[in-house]
C-alpha cells in the first residue's frame, strides 16, 4: 500500500490558469494554490487575469463592501 495517494488527473474539458507558470492547462496540473479555475473553455482560462482585474475593480468600487464614512460633528 502506497504511503501517499497518486495525484488525481484533471478532467478533460476543465481549464485552469496557472499563476506560477502563466499558462493555461487542461485539467489541474499545478497545485490549487497556484491556479485559477476551473473554466468551461480554454478561451475563458486565457482571460483569467483580465477577469480577476475586472472583478477586483468592481469590488473596490462597490459601496456595499465599504464601511460608511464616520460622521464628524463640527461645532
Biopython code that builds the backbone (N, CA, C, O; Angstrom):
import numpy as np
from Bio.PDB.StructureBuilder import StructureBuilder

atoms = [
    (1, "UNK", "N", (0.845, -1.177, 0.000)),
    (1, "UNK", "CA", (0.000, 0.000, 0.000)),
    (1, "UNK", "C", (0.893, 1.245, 0.000)),
    (1, "UNK", "O", (1.792, 1.362, 0.833)),
    (2, "UNK", "N", (0.646, 2.182, -0.940)),
    (2, "UNK", "CA", (1.483, 3.382, -1.009)),
    (2, "UNK", "C", (1.219, 4.317, 0.159)),
    (2, "UNK", "O", (0.110, 4.389, 0.688)),
    (3, "UNK", "N", (2.249, 5.015, 0.536)),
    (3, "UNK", "CA", (2.147, 5.961, 1.641)),
    (3, "UNK", "C", (1.344, 7.201, 1.246)),
    (3, "UNK", "O", (0.575, 7.731, 2.048)),
    (4, "UNK", "N", (1.527, 7.657, 0.013)),
    (4, "UNK", "CA", (0.818, 8.829, -0.487)),
    (4, "UNK", "C", (-0.033, 8.429, -1.677)),
    (4, "UNK", "O", (0.352, 7.588, -2.490)),
    (5, "UNK", "N", (-1.194, 9.050, -1.759)),
    (5, "UNK", "CA", (-2.052, 8.780, -2.910)),
    (5, "UNK", "C", (-1.493, 9.468, -4.134)),
    (5, "UNK", "O", (-0.924, 10.557, -4.047)),
    (6, "UNK", "N", (-1.659, 8.829, -5.267)),
    (6, "UNK", "CA", (-1.249, 9.431, -6.529)),
    (6, "UNK", "C", (-2.178, 10.601, -6.827)),
    (6, "UNK", "O", (-3.389, 10.514, -6.626)),
    (7, "UNK", "N", (-1.596, 11.692, -7.308)),
    (7, "UNK", "CA", (-2.386, 12.877, -7.617)),
    (7, "UNK", "C", (-3.401, 12.569, -8.704)),
    (7, "UNK", "O", (-3.056, 11.995, -9.737)),
    (8, "UNK", "N", (-4.624, 12.941, -8.478)),
    (8, "UNK", "CA", (-5.683, 12.692, -9.454)),
    (8, "UNK", "C", (-5.459, 13.515, -10.708)),
    (8, "UNK", "O", (-5.083, 14.685, -10.646)),
    (9, "UNK", "N", (-5.694, 12.890, -11.833)),
    (9, "UNK", "CA", (-5.568, 13.593, -13.106)),
    (9, "UNK", "C", (-6.757, 14.516, -13.283)),
    (9, "UNK", "O", (-7.846, 14.257, -12.772)),
    (10, "UNK", "N", (-6.534, 15.590, -14.010)),
    (10, "UNK", "CA", (-7.609, 16.536, -14.254)),
    (10, "UNK", "C", (-8.644, 15.973, -15.190)),
    (10, "UNK", "O", (-8.397, 15.006, -15.911)),
    (11, "UNK", "N", (-9.791, 16.580, -15.172)),
    (11, "UNK", "CA", (-10.876, 16.163, -16.043)),
    (11, "UNK", "C", (-10.750, 16.865, -17.380)),
    (11, "UNK", "O", (-10.452, 18.058, -17.446)),
    (12, "UNK", "N", (-10.977, 16.125, -18.428)),
    (12, "UNK", "CA", (-10.978, 16.733, -19.755)),
    (12, "UNK", "C", (-12.102, 17.755, -19.825)),
    (12, "UNK", "O", (-13.207, 17.503, -19.345)),
    (13, "UNK", "N", (-11.825, 18.889, -20.412)),
    (13, "UNK", "CA", (-12.832, 19.929, -20.541)),
    (13, "UNK", "C", (-12.822, 20.949, -19.418)),
    (13, "UNK", "O", (-13.540, 21.946, -19.493)),
    (14, "UNK", "N", (-12.026, 20.727, -18.377)),
    (14, "UNK", "CA", (-11.853, 21.721, -17.320)),
    (14, "UNK", "C", (-10.545, 22.446, -17.569)),
    (14, "UNK", "O", (-9.490, 21.825, -17.693)),
    (15, "UNK", "N", (-10.622, 23.746, -17.638)),
    (15, "UNK", "CA", (-9.446, 24.555, -17.944)),
    (15, "UNK", "C", (-9.060, 25.398, -16.751)),
    (15, "UNK", "O", (-9.920, 25.880, -16.014)),
    (16, "UNK", "N", (-7.763, 25.573, -16.562)),
    (16, "UNK", "CA", (-7.224, 26.339, -15.447)),
    (16, "UNK", "C", (-6.169, 27.310, -15.959)),
    (16, "UNK", "O", (-5.601, 27.115, -17.034)),
    (17, "UNK", "N", (-5.913, 28.360, -15.180)),
    (17, "UNK", "CA", (-4.812, 29.269, -15.485)),
    (17, "UNK", "C", (-3.821, 29.153, -14.342)),
    (17, "UNK", "O", (-4.167, 29.416, -13.191)),
    (18, "UNK", "N", (-2.582, 28.759, -14.651)),
    (18, "UNK", "CA", (-1.545, 28.608, -13.647)),
    (18, "UNK", "C", (-0.876, 29.966, -13.418)),
    (18, "UNK", "O", (-0.319, 30.565, -14.339)),
    (19, "UNK", "N", (-0.944, 30.433, -12.172)),
    (19, "UNK", "CA", (-0.373, 31.734, -11.817)),
    (19, "UNK", "C", (1.148, 31.691, -11.773)),
    (19, "UNK", "O", (1.805, 32.702, -12.022)),
    (20, "UNK", "N", (1.702, 30.548, -11.464)),
    (20, "UNK", "CA", (3.156, 30.438, -11.376)),
    (20, "UNK", "C", (3.811, 30.365, -12.757)),
    (20, "UNK", "O", (4.801, 31.047, -13.022)),
    (21, "UNK", "N", (3.246, 29.531, -13.632)),
    (21, "UNK", "CA", (3.831, 29.343, -14.960)),
    (21, "UNK", "C", (3.223, 30.268, -16.012)),
    (21, "UNK", "O", (3.697, 30.336, -17.146)),
    (22, "UNK", "N", (2.157, 30.985, -15.614)),
    (22, "UNK", "CA", (1.462, 31.916, -16.511)),
    (22, "UNK", "C", (1.056, 31.231, -17.816)),
    (22, "UNK", "O", (1.344, 31.701, -18.917)),
    (23, "UNK", "N", (0.364, 30.083, -17.634)),
    (23, "UNK", "CA", (-0.097, 29.333, -18.797)),
    (23, "UNK", "C", (-1.426, 28.663, -18.510)),
    (23, "UNK", "O", (-1.801, 28.457, -17.356)),
    (24, "UNK", "N", (-2.125, 28.328, -19.572)),
    (24, "UNK", "CA", (-3.402, 27.632, -19.486)),
    (24, "UNK", "C", (-3.125, 26.138, -19.478)),
    (24, "UNK", "O", (-2.260, 25.652, -20.207)),
    (25, "UNK", "N", (-3.876, 25.407, -18.638)),
    (25, "UNK", "CA", (-3.721, 23.959, -18.580)),
    (25, "UNK", "C", (-5.093, 23.303, -18.624)),
    (25, "UNK", "O", (-6.060, 23.822, -18.066)),
    (26, "UNK", "N", (-5.166, 22.169, -19.287)),
    (26, "UNK", "CA", (-6.408, 21.405, -19.292)),
    (26, "UNK", "C", (-6.318, 20.392, -18.162)),
    (26, "UNK", "O", (-5.425, 19.545, -18.137)),
    (27, "UNK", "N", (-7.247, 20.492, -17.239)),
    (27, "UNK", "CA", (-7.149, 19.669, -16.038)),
    (27, "UNK", "C", (-6.082, 20.275, -15.146)),
    (27, "UNK", "O", (-5.137, 20.880, -15.651)),
    (28, "UNK", "N", (-6.206, 20.130, -13.840)),
    (28, "UNK", "CA", (-5.223, 20.752, -12.956)),
    (28, "UNK", "C", (-3.876, 20.047, -13.029)),
    (28, "UNK", "O", (-3.770, 18.860, -12.718)),
    (29, "UNK", "N", (-2.858, 20.775, -13.438)),
    (29, "UNK", "CA", (-1.504, 20.246, -13.468)),
    (29, "UNK", "C", (-0.720, 20.760, -12.269)),
    (29, "UNK", "O", (0.136, 20.055, -11.734)),
    (30, "UNK", "N", (-1.006, 21.971, -11.853)),
    (30, "UNK", "CA", (-0.284, 22.602, -10.752)),
    (30, "UNK", "C", (-1.158, 22.606, -9.499)),
    (30, "UNK", "O", (-2.370, 22.410, -9.594)),
    (31, "UNK", "N", (-0.563, 22.826, -8.330)),
    (31, "UNK", "CA", (-1.336, 22.845, -7.082)),
    (31, "UNK", "C", (-2.420, 23.925, -7.101)),
    (31, "UNK", "O", (-2.282, 24.948, -7.772)),
    (32, "UNK", "N", (-3.484, 23.684, -6.365)),
    (32, "UNK", "CA", (-4.626, 24.604, -6.321)),
    (32, "UNK", "C", (-4.215, 26.012, -5.905)),
    (32, "UNK", "O", (-4.797, 26.989, -6.375)),
    (33, "UNK", "N", (-3.221, 26.125, -5.029)),
    (33, "UNK", "CA", (-2.796, 27.445, -4.559)),
    (33, "UNK", "C", (-2.181, 28.286, -5.674)),
    (33, "UNK", "O", (-2.040, 29.500, -5.526)),
    (34, "UNK", "N", (-1.816, 27.657, -6.782)),
    (34, "UNK", "CA", (-1.149, 28.355, -7.876)),
    (34, "UNK", "C", (-2.017, 28.513, -9.122)),
    (34, "UNK", "O", (-1.495, 28.800, -10.199)),
    (35, "UNK", "N", (-3.333, 28.332, -8.996)),
    (35, "UNK", "CA", (-4.147, 28.392, -10.211)),
    (35, "UNK", "C", (-5.517, 29.006, -9.972)),
    (35, "UNK", "O", (-6.035, 29.018, -8.855)),
    (36, "UNK", "N", (-6.087, 29.516, -11.059)),
    (36, "UNK", "CA", (-7.468, 29.970, -11.099)),
    (36, "UNK", "C", (-8.240, 28.934, -11.902)),
    (36, "UNK", "O", (-7.691, 28.329, -12.823)),
    (37, "UNK", "N", (-9.496, 28.726, -11.565)),
    (37, "UNK", "CA", (-10.320, 27.823, -12.343)),
    (37, "UNK", "C", (-11.116, 26.898, -11.442)),
    (37, "UNK", "O", (-11.009, 26.981, -10.218)),
    (38, "UNK", "N", (-11.896, 26.035, -12.018)),
    (38, "UNK", "CA", (-11.913, 25.664, -13.427)),
    (38, "UNK", "C", (-12.769, 26.610, -14.267)),
    (38, "UNK", "O", (-13.705, 27.241, -13.774)),
    (39, "UNK", "N", (-12.425, 26.687, -15.526)),
    (39, "UNK", "CA", (-13.168, 27.446, -16.523)),
    (39, "UNK", "C", (-13.764, 26.458, -17.516)),
    (39, "UNK", "O", (-13.244, 25.357, -17.696)),
    (40, "UNK", "N", (-14.852, 26.856, -18.154)),
    (40, "UNK", "CA", (-15.545, 25.974, -19.094)),
    (40, "UNK", "C", (-14.822, 25.848, -20.428)),
    (40, "UNK", "O", (-15.020, 24.873, -21.154)),
    (41, "UNK", "N", (-13.983, 26.830, -20.755)),
    (41, "UNK", "CA", (-13.301, 26.784, -22.048)),
    (41, "UNK", "C", (-11.870, 27.302, -21.918)),
    (41, "UNK", "O", (-11.517, 27.992, -20.962)),
    (42, "UNK", "N", (-11.070, 26.948, -22.903)),
    (42, "UNK", "CA", (-9.686, 27.424, -22.940)),
    (42, "UNK", "C", (-9.659, 28.951, -23.028)),
    (42, "UNK", "O", (-8.828, 29.604, -22.398)),
    (43, "UNK", "N", (-10.580, 29.510, -23.818)),
    (43, "UNK", "CA", (-10.624, 30.964, -24.009)),
    (43, "UNK", "C", (-10.883, 31.685, -22.686)),
    (43, "UNK", "O", (-10.253, 32.703, -22.400)),
    (44, "UNK", "N", (-11.811, 31.159, -21.875)),
    (44, "UNK", "CA", (-12.076, 31.768, -20.569)),
    (44, "UNK", "C", (-10.827, 31.719, -19.696)),
    (44, "UNK", "O", (-10.504, 32.699, -19.024)),
    (45, "UNK", "N", (-10.128, 30.599, -19.698)),
    (45, "UNK", "CA", (-8.910, 30.463, -18.888)),
    (45, "UNK", "C", (-7.821, 31.411, -19.368)),
    (45, "UNK", "O", (-7.058, 31.937, -18.558)),
    (46, "UNK", "N", (-7.740, 31.636, -20.677)),
    (46, "UNK", "CA", (-6.738, 32.555, -21.229)),
    (46, "UNK", "C", (-6.951, 33.977, -20.726)),
    (46, "UNK", "O", (-6.002, 34.755, -20.633)),
    (47, "UNK", "N", (-8.193, 34.316, -20.403)),
    (47, "UNK", "CA", (-8.525, 35.668, -19.943)),
    (47, "UNK", "C", (-8.686, 35.745, -18.426)),
    (47, "UNK", "O", (-9.292, 36.687, -17.916)),
    (48, "UNK", "N", (-8.154, 34.771, -17.708)),
    (48, "UNK", "CA", (-8.326, 34.693, -16.250)),
    (48, "UNK", "C", (-7.812, 35.939, -15.539)),
    (48, "UNK", "O", (-8.482, 36.449, -14.642)),
    (49, "UNK", "N", (-6.655, 36.432, -15.912)),
    (49, "UNK", "CA", (-6.089, 37.590, -15.227)),
    (49, "UNK", "C", (-6.918, 38.843, -15.504)),
    (49, "UNK", "O", (-7.117, 39.667, -14.612)),
    (50, "UNK", "N", (-7.394, 38.985, -16.720)),
    (50, "UNK", "CA", (-8.248, 40.125, -17.075)),
    (50, "UNK", "C", (-9.557, 40.070, -16.275)),
    (50, "UNK", "O", (-10.023, 41.084, -15.754)),
    (51, "UNK", "N", (-10.134, 38.880, -16.190)),
    (51, "UNK", "CA", (-11.360, 38.698, -15.413)),
    (51, "UNK", "C", (-11.130, 39.042, -13.949)),
    (51, "UNK", "O", (-11.964, 39.700, -13.327)),
    (52, "UNK", "N", (-10.011, 38.604, -13.399)),
    (52, "UNK", "CA", (-9.690, 38.901, -11.998)),
    (52, "UNK", "C", (-9.535, 40.399, -11.774)),
    (52, "UNK", "O", (-10.022, 40.930, -10.776)),
    (53, "UNK", "N", (-8.857, 41.089, -12.697)),
    (53, "UNK", "CA", (-8.697, 42.546, -12.575)),
    (53, "UNK", "C", (-10.055, 43.245, -12.586)),
    (53, "UNK", "O", (-10.309, 44.139, -11.779)),
    (54, "UNK", "N", (-10.930, 42.825, -13.513)),
    (54, "UNK", "CA", (-12.257, 43.439, -13.602)),
    (54, "UNK", "C", (-13.057, 43.208, -12.323)),
    (54, "UNK", "O", (-13.716, 44.122, -11.828)),
    (55, "UNK", "N", (-12.999, 41.992, -11.791)),
    (55, "UNK", "CA", (-13.744, 41.686, -10.569)),
    (55, "UNK", "C", (-13.182, 42.455, -9.376)),
    (55, "UNK", "O", (-13.938, 42.928, -8.529)),
    (56, "UNK", "N", (-11.874, 42.579, -9.311)),
    (56, "UNK", "CA", (-11.267, 43.347, -8.222)),
    (56, "UNK", "C", (-11.699, 44.809, -8.282)),
    (56, "UNK", "O", (-12.010, 45.412, -7.255)),
    (57, "UNK", "N", (-11.717, 45.373, -9.477)),
    (57, "UNK", "CA", (-12.129, 46.767, -9.652)),
    (57, "UNK", "C", (-13.583, 46.949, -9.247)),
    (57, "UNK", "O", (-13.923, 47.924, -8.576)),
    (58, "UNK", "N", (-14.447, 46.014, -9.649)),
    (58, "UNK", "CA", (-15.855, 46.092, -9.253)),
    (58, "UNK", "C", (-15.989, 46.048, -7.732)),
    (58, "UNK", "O", (-16.754, 46.814, -7.148)),
    (59, "UNK", "N", (-15.241, 45.148, -7.098)),
    (59, "UNK", "CA", (-15.304, 45.012, -5.650)),
    (59, "UNK", "C", (-14.806, 46.276, -4.959)),
    (59, "UNK", "O", (-15.419, 46.740, -3.997)),
    (60, "UNK", "N", (-13.707, 46.832, -5.439)),
    (60, "UNK", "CA", (-13.141, 48.037, -4.830)),
    (60, "UNK", "C", (-14.092, 49.221, -4.916)),
    (60, "UNK", "O", (-14.055, 50.113, -4.069)),
    (61, "UNK", "N", (-14.944, 49.231, -5.939)),
    (61, "UNK", "CA", (-15.862, 50.351, -6.136)),
    (61, "UNK", "C", (-17.285, 50.052, -5.692)),
    (61, "UNK", "O", (-18.182, 50.862, -5.924)),
    (62, "UNK", "N", (-17.508, 48.925, -5.070)),
    (62, "UNK", "CA", (-18.843, 48.547, -4.624)),
    (62, "UNK", "C", (-19.096, 49.127, -3.232)),
    (62, "UNK", "O", (-18.419, 48.749, -2.276)),
    (63, "UNK", "N", (-20.059, 50.039, -3.108)),
    (63, "UNK", "CA", (-20.296, 50.673, -1.807)),
    (63, "UNK", "C", (-20.777, 49.693, -0.740)),
    (63, "UNK", "O", (-20.635, 49.975, 0.450)),
    (64, "UNK", "N", (-21.337, 48.560, -1.128)),
    (64, "UNK", "CA", (-21.796, 47.584, -0.144)),
    (64, "UNK", "C", (-20.626, 46.945, 0.609)),
    (64, "UNK", "O", (-20.822, 46.385, 1.688)),
    (65, "UNK", "N", (-19.423, 47.023, 0.058)),
    (65, "UNK", "CA", (-18.268, 46.376, 0.665)),
    (65, "UNK", "C", (-17.383, 47.339, 1.429)),
    (65, "UNK", "O", (-16.305, 46.958, 1.886)),
    (66, "UNK", "N", (-17.814, 48.566, 1.572)),
    (66, "UNK", "CA", (-17.019, 49.553, 2.292)),
    (66, "UNK", "C", (-17.833, 50.117, 3.444)),
    (66, "UNK", "O", (-19.048, 50.290, 3.343)),
    (67, "UNK", "N", (-17.145, 50.399, 4.533)),
    (67, "UNK", "CA", (-17.816, 51.000, 5.683)),
    (67, "UNK", "C", (-18.215, 52.429, 5.324)),
    (67, "UNK", "O", (-17.537, 53.113, 4.558)),
    (68, "UNK", "N", (-19.322, 52.850, 5.893)),
    (68, "UNK", "CA", (-19.755, 54.227, 5.684)),
    (68, "UNK", "C", (-18.764, 55.156, 6.390)),
    (68, "UNK", "O", (-18.262, 54.828, 7.465)),
    (69, "UNK", "N", (-18.488, 56.305, 5.789)),
    (69, "UNK", "CA", (-17.557, 57.233, 6.447)),
    (69, "UNK", "C", (-18.124, 57.686, 7.789)),
    (69, "UNK", "O", (-19.329, 57.880, 7.946)),
    (70, "UNK", "N", (-17.229, 57.846, 8.734)),
    (70, "UNK", "CA", (-17.649, 58.300, 10.066)),
    (70, "UNK", "C", (-18.120, 59.730, 9.980)),
    (70, "UNK", "O", (-17.472, 60.570, 9.356)),
    (71, "UNK", "N", (-19.250, 60.009, 10.606)),
    (71, "UNK", "CA", (-19.756, 61.372, 10.575)),
    (71, "UNK", "C", (-18.997, 62.193, 11.617)),
    (71, "UNK", "O", (-18.782, 61.747, 12.743)),
    (72, "UNK", "N", (-18.605, 63.373, 11.227)),
    (72, "UNK", "CA", (-17.906, 64.252, 12.161)),
    (72, "UNK", "C", (-18.801, 65.441, 12.483)),
    (72, "UNK", "O", (-19.487, 65.989, 11.620)),
    (73, "UNK", "N", (-18.769, 65.806, 13.720)),
    (73, "UNK", "CA", (-19.581, 66.934, 14.145)),
    (73, "UNK", "C", (-18.701, 68.155, 14.252)),
    (73, "UNK", "O", (-17.733, 68.165, 15.012)),
    (74, "UNK", "N", (-19.031, 69.186, 13.493)),
    (74, "UNK", "CA", (-18.260, 70.447, 13.534)),
    (74, "UNK", "C", (-18.991, 71.415, 14.447)),
    (74, "UNK", "O", (-20.116, 71.817, 14.152)),
    (75, "UNK", "N", (-18.393, 71.775, 15.500)),
    (75, "UNK", "CA", (-19.030, 72.807, 16.268)),
    (75, "UNK", "C", (-19.044, 72.536, 17.670)),
    (75, "UNK", "O", (-19.560, 73.339, 18.448)),
]
sb = StructureBuilder()
sb.init_structure("model")
sb.init_model(0)
sb.init_chain("A")
sb.init_seg("    ")
for serial, (resi, resn, name, xyz) in enumerate(atoms, 1):
    if name == "N":
        sb.init_residue(resn, " ", resi, " ")
    sb.init_atom(name, np.array(xyz, "f"), 0.0, 1.0, " ", f" {name:<3s}", serial, name[0])
structure = sb.get_structure()
